[in-house]
Amino acid sequence: MNTPAPSVWKQPAQVWAVAFACVVAFMGMGLVDPILPAIAESLEATPVQTELLFTSYLAVTGLAMLVTSWISSRIGAKKTLLIGLALIVVFALFCALSGSVDAVIGFRAGWGLGNALFISTALATIVGAASGGSGAAIVLYEAALGLGIAIGPLLGGILGEQSWRAPFFGVVVLMAVAFVAILLLLKGADEKREPVPFSAPFKALGRPALATLAIAALFYNIGFFVLLAFSPFPLGFGAMGIGFTFFGWGVALAITSVWVAPILMRRMKRTSIIFTVLPLLAVDLVVAGLLVGSATALVICIIIGGLLLGVMNTVLTEAVMEATDLPRSVASSAYSAVRFLGGAMAPPIAAALWHGFNATVPYLFAAAAVLIAALTVLIGRKALAHIDDEAVDAAEDAQAILLGDAA
């Protein structure tokens, strides 16, 4: 008699506490999107200054990724999660109370540090506590990721209709609830891991396969964040319109990341998917640039971009996991650090190109960066040949999916 498989949705309270915190953490990435024009107007900031809200957040998140495994392996998962959440609460509150765009930029950097500490530990904690094995944990994590990416811009739009400060206050409340939930419900997560050497992620980037994928991800993320962070300006919508647009973008990204990418990987080599999707993304960005004067056309391009980005997020992460024999947490930390830096530089460059030329040029710049990412993989194809040889085991892949999909 066959024993029925345990339900993914029947989990201990501590798992739901971490999953809820994951949703809120990923909401933070798109939360400021709908209020960028309002911040620029209220604080008398230039578009370049406003885009630095993404740069400070992503740059610190990326750099901190290089040391979070070293920290959490020494103080334990629960303490790392709580410190990360506490930092997000504090710096989100400071953002809400700020009187200048420079202050918000600085406090977003502190938010990025908290975000890195949290997301680098959350899935490992879910995997250890979830019933039904790592497969159930990954489903829960991907669901939290998709919800966060989709809800963030929508919530930002709804609250942003009241004030540009309101979304930041919203994060404070939600993250404070998450902090209390983890403090009270998460048990048995403080066993210290085997200490990870401080130098491990830096040495990992010396591996040709991992270095190739990291460089490709840096340029790919330029395309990702030009679409996400620059598009609110040429759209010309209010906070609610931008929120709905990027809610659709997030839903599209979540669908292809969770469901479409795995189907494609069962039928195609990972490198073949990369060589197919990246040129399609470049075409989408070129069309967005050429039709930027039409809000309807730009919305359509943003949604299509979300579909393509979801596939690329998952496939690149899986490729990183097959690239080396390094511990997966080390490989993904090194890769994610470089990838986030690409996202950090993209928004202010896009705003500067817009100011210096017109709204078409930033999208052409993004398309060129995406093609460079494809070219990087093509040049390094020999070093990457083995990533197509065997499927990634879901249990081993948990930590990597966490770090790779988070950007």
C-alpha positions in Angstrom: 0.0 0.0 0.0 1.5 3.3 -1.1 1.9 6.0 1.5 0.5 9.3 0.2 3.1 12.0 -0.3 3.0 14.7 2.4 1.3 17.9 1.3 3.6 20.9 0.6 1.2 23.1 2.4 1.1 21.2 5.7 4.2 22.7 7.4 5.3 23.5 10.9 4.6 27.1 12.1 8.3 27.9 12.0 8.4 27.2 8.2 5.5 29.6 7.6 7.2 32.2 9.7 10.3 32.1 7.5 8.3 31.9 4.3 6.3 35.0 5.3 9.5 36.9 6.0 10.8 35.8 2.6 7.7 37.3 0.9 8.2 40.6 2.6 12.0 40.6 1.9 11.5 40.1 -1.8 8.7 42.8 -1.8 11.5 45.2 -0.9 13.1 44.9 -4.3 10.2 46.3 -6.3 8.6 48.4 -3.5 10.2 51.7 -4.5 9.5 51.3 -8.2 6.1 53.0 -8.2 7.3 55.9 -6.0 10.5 56.8 -7.9 8.9 59.7 -9.7 7.2 60.9 -6.5 10.5 60.8 -4.6 12.2 62.7 -7.4 9.5 65.4 -7.2 9.1 65.6 -3.4 12.8 65.6 -2.6 13.8 67.7 -5.7 16.1 64.9 -6.8 17.4 64.3 -10.3 16.5 60.9 -12.0 20.1 59.8 -11.5 19.9 60.6 -7.8 16.6 58.8 -7.5 18.0 55.7 -9.3 20.8 55.5 -6.7 18.1 54.1 -4.4 18.5 50.9 -6.3 22.3 51.2 -6.6 23.0 51.6 -2.9 20.7 48.7 -2.0 22.0 46.3 -4.6 25.7 47.2 -4.3 25.7 46.5 -0.5 23.5 43.4 -0.9 26.0 42.0 -3.5 29.1 42.8 -1.5 27.7 41.5 1.7 26.9 38.2 0.0 30.6 37.6 0.0 30.7 37.4 3.8 27.2 36.3 4.9 28.1 32.6 4.7 31.1 33.2 6.9 28.9 35.0 9.4 26.0 32.6 9.5 28.3 29.6 9.8 29.6 31.0 13.0 26.6 32.5 14.8 23.8 30.2 13.5 20.8 30.6 11.2 18.3 32.1 13.6 20.6 34.9 14.8 21.5 35.7 11.3 17.9 35.9 10.2 17.0 38.1 13.2 19.9 40.5 12.7 19.0 40.8 9.0 15.3 41.5 9.7 16.2 44.0 12.5 18.5 45.9 10.1 15.7 46.1 7.5 13.2 47.4 10.0 15.6 50.1 11.3 16.8 51.3 7.9 13.3 51.2 6.3 12.1 53.4 9.2 15.0 55.8 8.6 14.1 55.9 4.9 10.5 56.8 5.8 11.6 59.6 8.1 14.3 61.0 5.7 14.2 64.6 4.5 16.6 64.3 1.6 17.3 61.9 -1.3 20.9 61.5 -0.1 19.7 60.2 3.2 17.3 57.7 1.6 20.1 56.5 -0.6 22.3 55.9 2.4 19.6 54.2 4.4 18.8 51.9 1.5 22.4 50.7 1.7 21.8 49.6 5.3 18.6 48.0 4.1 20.7 46.0 1.6 23.0 44.7 4.3 20.0 43.4 6.2 18.6 41.9 3.1 21.8 40.0 2.3 22.0 38.5 5.8 18.4 37.4 5.6 18.1 36.0 2.1 21.4 34.2 2.4 20.0 32.1 5.3 16.3 31.8 4.8 16.0 28.9 2.4 18.6 26.8 4.2 16.4 27.3 7.3 13.2 26.3 5.4 15.0 23.2 4.0 16.0 22.1 7.5 12.5 22.6 9.0 10.1 21.7 6.2 8.1 18.5 6.1 8.1 16.7 2.8 11.8 17.1 2.1 13.8 19.7 0.2 11.4 19.6 -2.8 8.6 20.9 -0.7 10.9 23.5 0.7 11.9 24.7 -2.7 8.3 25.0 -3.8 7.5 27.0 -0.7 10.5 29.3 -1.3 9.7 29.8 -5.0 6.1 30.6 -4.1 7.4 33.2 -1.6 9.7 34.6 -4.1 7.0 35.0 -6.7 4.6 36.5 -4.3 7.1 39.0 -3.1 8.2 40.1 -6.5 4.6 40.5 -7.7 3.2 42.2 -4.5 6.0 44.6 -3.9 5.3 47.0 -6.8 1.5 46.7 -6.2 1.8 47.5 -2.5 4.2 50.3 -3.3 1.7 51.8 -5.8 -1.2 51.6 -3.3 0.7 53.1 -0.4 2.5 55.5 -2.7 -0.8 57.1 -3.7 -0.9 58.4 -0.1 2.7 59.5 0.2 6.1 58.4 -1.0 6.9 57.6 2.7 4.0 55.2 3.2 5.6 52.2 1.4 8.6 52.4 3.7 6.4 52.5 6.8 4.6 49.5 5.4 7.8 47.5 5.2 8.6 48.5 8.8 5.3 47.1 10.0 5.5 43.9 8.0 9.2 43.2 8.8 8.6 43.8 12.5 5.8 41.2 12.4 8.2 38.8 10.6 10.8 39.4 13.2 8.5 38.6 16.1 7.2 35.5 14.2 10.7 34.1 13.7 11.8 35.0 17.2 8.8 33.1 18.7 8.3 30.3 16.2 11.7 29.3 14.8 13.2 26.6 17.0 16.2 24.4 16.6 17.8 26.6 13.9 20.8 27.8 15.9 23.0 24.8 15.5 26.3 26.2 14.2 27.3 25.1 10.7 30.8 24.0 9.8 32.7 27.3 9.6 33.2 28.6 6.0 36.6 30.3 5.3 36.3 34.1 4.7 38.3 33.7 1.5 36.1 31.0 0.0 33.8 33.1 -2.3 36.8 35.1 -3.5 38.7 32.0 -4.5 35.6 30.6 -6.2 35.7 33.4 -8.7 39.1 32.1 -9.9 37.3 29.1 -11.4 36.9 29.7 -15.2 33.4 28.3 -15.4 32.1 30.2 -12.4 33.8 33.4 -13.5 32.3 33.1 -17.0 28.8 32.8 -15.6 29.3 35.6 -13.1 30.5 38.0 -15.8 27.5 37.0 -18.0 25.2 37.5 -15.1 26.6 41.0 -14.4 25.7 42.1 -18.0 22.4 40.3 -17.9 21.4 42.1 -14.7 22.0 45.4 -16.4 19.2 44.5 -18.8 17.1 43.3 -15.9 17.4 46.5 -13.8 17.1 48.9 -16.7 13.7 47.3 -17.4 12.7 47.4 -13.7 14.2 50.6 -12.4 14.3 52.9 -15.3 10.9 52.1 -16.9 8.7 54.0 -14.3 10.0 57.3 -15.7 9.1 57.0 -19.4 5.8 55.2 -18.5 4.5 58.5 -17.2 1.9 56.8 -14.9 1.1 57.6 -11.3 2.1 55.3 -8.5 -0.9 53.1 -8.9 -0.4 52.6 -12.7 3.3 51.8 -12.2 2.4 49.4 -9.4 -0.1 47.5 -11.5 2.4 47.4 -14.4 5.1 45.8 -12.4 2.7 43.6 -10.6 2.1 42.1 -14.0 5.8 41.9 -14.6 6.3 40.1 -11.3 3.6 37.6 -12.0 5.0 36.9 -15.4 8.5 36.4 -13.9 7.2 34.1 -11.2 5.3 31.9 -13.6 8.2 31.3 -15.9 10.7 30.9 -13.1 8.7 28.3 -11.1 7.0 26.4 -14.0 8.3 27.2 -17.5 12.0 27.1 -16.8 12.0 23.6 -15.3 10.0 22.3 -18.3 12.5 23.9 -20.8 15.4 22.4 -18.9 13.9 18.9 -19.2 13.9 19.3 -23.0 16.9 21.6 -23.8 20.5 22.0 -22.7 21.0 24.9 -20.4 23.4 26.7 -22.7 20.9 26.3 -25.5 18.2 28.0 -23.4 20.6 30.8 -22.6 21.5 31.3 -26.3 17.8 31.4 -27.1 16.4 33.6 -24.3 19.1 36.3 -24.1 18.7 37.4 -27.8 14.9 37.4 -27.4 15.4 39.6 -24.3 17.6 41.9 -26.3 15.0 42.2 -29.0 12.3 43.0 -26.4 14.5 45.8 -25.0 15.2 47.2 -28.4 11.4 47.3 -29.2 10.8 48.9 -25.8 13.3 51.6 -26.7 11.9 52.2 -30.2 8.3 52.3 -28.9 9.0 54.1 -25.6 6.7 57.0 -26.5 3.7 54.6 -26.3 2.8 53.6 -22.8 0.7 50.6 -24.0 3.6 49.3 -26.0 6.1 49.8 -23.2 3.8 47.9 -20.7 3.6 45.0 -23.1 7.4 44.9 -23.5 7.8 45.0 -19.7 5.5 42.0 -19.3 7.2 40.1 -22.0 10.5 41.0 -20.4 9.2 39.5 -17.1 8.5 36.2 -18.9 12.0 36.0 -20.3 13.7 37.2 -17.1 12.0 34.4 -15.1 13.4 31.7 -17.4 16.9 33.3 -17.3 17.0 33.6 -13.5 16.4 29.9 -12.9 18.5 28.6 -15.8 21.5 30.8 -14.8 21.3 29.6 -11.2 21.1 26.0 -12.2 24.1 26.5 -14.5 26.1 28.0 -11.7 25.4 24.9 -9.6 26.9 22.6 -12.2 29.8 24.9 -13.0 32.2 23.7 -10.2 32.6 21.1 -7.5 32.7 23.9 -4.8 30.1 23.9 -2.0 27.0 25.3 -3.5 26.6 28.0 -0.9 30.1 29.3 -1.7 29.6 29.2 -5.5 26.3 30.9 -5.4 27.5 33.6 -3.0 30.4 34.5 -5.3 28.2 34.5 -8.4 25.4 36.5 -6.7 27.8 39.2 -5.5 29.0 39.9 -9.0 25.5 39.7 -10.4 24.1 42.2 -8.0 26.9 44.7 -8.9 25.5 44.7 -12.5 22.1 45.6 -11.1 23.6 48.3 -9.0 25.3 50.1 -11.9 22.4 49.9 -14.4 19.8 52.4 -13.0 22.0 55.5 -12.7 23.6 54.8 -16.0 20.2 54.5 -17.7 19.0 57.8 -16.1 22.2 59.6 -17.2 21.7 58.3 -20.8 18.1 59.5 -20.7 19.2 62.9 -19.6 22.0 63.1 -22.1 20.1 61.7 -25.1 16.6 60.4 -25.0 14.4 57.6 -23.4 15.3 55.2 -26.2 19.0 55.0 -25.5 18.9 53.4 -22.1 17.0 50.4 -23.6 19.5 50.1 -26.4 22.2 50.1 -23.8 20.4 47.4 -21.9 20.0 45.3 -25.1 23.7 45.7 -25.8 24.6 44.5 -22.3 22.3 41.4 -22.7 24.0 40.5 -26.0 27.4 40.9 -24.3 26.2 38.4 -21.7 25.3 35.9 -24.5 28.7 36.5 -26.1 30.5 35.9 -22.8 28.8 32.5 -22.5 29.6 31.7 -26.1 33.3 32.6 -25.6 33.4 30.5 -22.4 31.4 27.6 -23.8 34.3 25.2 -23.6 34.6 25.8 -19.8 30.8 25.4 -19.5 30.4 22.2 -21.5 29.8 20.1 -18.4 26.8 22.1 -17.1 24.7 20.4 -19.7 25.8 16.9 -18.8 23.5 16.1 -15.8 20.5 17.5 -14.0 20.8 19.3 -10.8 19.5 17.5 -7.7 16.9 19.6 -6.0 18.2 18.8 -2.5 21.7 20.0 -3.3 20.3 23.0 -5.2 18.4 24.7 -2.4 20.9 27.2 -1.3 21.8 28.2 -4.8 18.2 28.8 -5.9 17.9 31.2 -2.9 20.9 33.4 -3.8 20.6 33.2 -7.6 16.9 34.0 -7.9 16.9 36.8 -5.3 18.1 39.5 -7.7 
